Amino acid sequence: MDLSDQLKNLFPDHDFKEENEPQEESQDQLWLQDDPLLCKFEKRKGKVNTIIDGYTGATEDFKQLAKELKTTLGVGGSFKNDTIIIQGDYRDRIMEILKDKGFKVKRVGG
């Protein structure tokens, strides 16, 4: 009798599911849209920022994309008002990463 069987005997009403498998599948699958994402360059309070805007899918998917971009680039950033703000000018690298994921990207500004 293994641990899962013992837990089922102790808590017969509880539905035991393995949560690792669905989370791994959802991390790789982001909703790809037809319209391009907008990749902008702005200065805010004297600091250089790259802003990604125009995602029409679920907010959770866009937050997950923001986290992946920040960890891949090794920079800071945030997610506010349905936009991703990345610290620094990383437009070229961000556009490459998004194109590899299957997104259409449009460069806006200089």
C-alpha positions as CSV (number, residue, x, y, z in Angstrom):
1,M,0.0,0.0,0.0
2,D,1.6,3.2,-1.1
3,L,1.1,6.7,0.2
4,S,-1.6,7.7,-2.2
5,D,-3.7,4.7,-1.2
6,Q,-3.2,5.6,2.4
7,L,-4.4,9.1,1.8
8,K,-7.4,7.9,-0.1
9,N,-8.4,5.7,2.9
10,L,-7.9,8.6,5.3
11,F,-9.8,11.2,3.1
12,P,-12.3,9.3,0.9
13,D,-14.2,12.4,-0.2
14,H,-11.2,14.3,-1.4
15,D,-10.4,14.1,-5.1
16,F,-6.6,13.5,-5.5
17,K,-5.2,14.8,-8.8
18,E,-1.6,15.2,-9.9
19,E,-1.3,18.9,-10.5
20,N,2.2,18.8,-12.2
21,E,1.0,17.5,-15.6
22,P,-1.6,20.1,-16.6
23,Q,0.6,23.0,-15.5
24,E,3.5,21.9,-17.7
25,E,1.1,21.7,-20.7
26,S,-0.3,25.1,-20.1
27,Q,3.1,26.8,-19.8
28,D,4.0,25.8,-23.4
29,Q,0.7,26.8,-25.0
30,L,0.0,30.5,-25.4
31,W,-2.9,31.8,-27.4
32,L,-1.5,33.1,-30.7
33,Q,-3.4,36.0,-32.2
34,D,-3.8,37.2,-35.8
35,D,-2.9,40.9,-35.0
36,P,0.7,41.7,-34.4
37,L,2.1,42.6,-31.0
38,L,3.4,46.2,-30.8
39,C,7.0,46.6,-29.5
40,K,7.7,50.2,-28.5
41,F,10.6,52.1,-27.1
42,E,9.9,54.8,-24.5
43,K,11.8,56.9,-22.0
44,R,10.0,57.2,-18.7
45,K,11.5,59.3,-15.9
46,G,14.8,59.4,-17.8
47,K,14.9,55.5,-18.0
48,V,14.8,53.5,-21.2
49,N,11.9,51.0,-21.4
50,T,10.7,48.5,-24.0
51,I,6.9,48.2,-24.0
52,I,4.9,45.3,-25.5
53,D,1.2,46.0,-26.2
54,G,-1.7,44.7,-28.2
55,Y,-2.3,41.2,-26.8
56,T,-6.0,40.3,-27.1
57,G,-5.8,36.9,-25.3
58,A,-6.2,36.0,-21.7
59,T,-4.5,38.2,-19.1
60,E,-2.9,35.1,-17.4
61,D,-1.2,34.1,-20.7
62,F,0.2,37.6,-21.2
63,K,1.5,37.6,-17.6
64,Q,3.2,34.3,-18.2
65,L,4.7,35.7,-21.4
66,A,6.0,38.7,-19.4
67,K,7.6,36.4,-16.9
68,E,9.3,34.3,-19.6
69,L,10.7,37.4,-21.4
70,K,12.1,38.8,-18.1
71,T,13.8,35.5,-17.1
72,T,15.1,34.9,-20.6
73,L,16.6,38.4,-20.9
74,G,17.7,38.5,-17.2
75,V,16.2,42.0,-16.7
76,G,13.5,43.6,-14.6
77,G,10.1,44.6,-15.7
78,S,6.4,44.6,-14.9
79,F,2.9,43.9,-16.2
80,K,0.5,46.8,-16.0
81,N,-2.7,47.8,-17.8
82,D,-2.4,44.9,-20.3
83,T,1.2,46.0,-21.3
84,I,4.5,44.4,-20.6
85,I,7.2,46.9,-19.5
86,I,10.8,45.6,-19.8
87,Q,13.7,47.7,-18.4
88,G,16.1,48.6,-21.1
89,D,16.1,48.7,-24.9
90,Y,15.7,45.0,-25.9
91,R,13.4,45.4,-28.9
92,D,15.5,43.3,-31.3
93,R,15.9,40.4,-28.9
94,I,12.3,40.5,-27.7
95,M,11.1,40.5,-31.3
96,E,13.2,37.4,-32.1
97,I,11.9,35.6,-29.0
98,L,8.3,36.4,-29.8
99,K,8.7,35.4,-33.5
100,D,10.2,32.1,-32.3
101,K,7.1,31.5,-30.2
102,G,4.9,32.1,-33.3
103,F,3.8,35.7,-32.6
104,K,3.6,38.4,-35.2
105,V,5.5,41.4,-34.0
106,K,5.5,45.0,-35.3
107,R,8.2,47.5,-34.4
108,V,6.8,50.9,-33.5
109,G,8.9,54.0,-33.3
110,G,12.6,54.6,-34.2
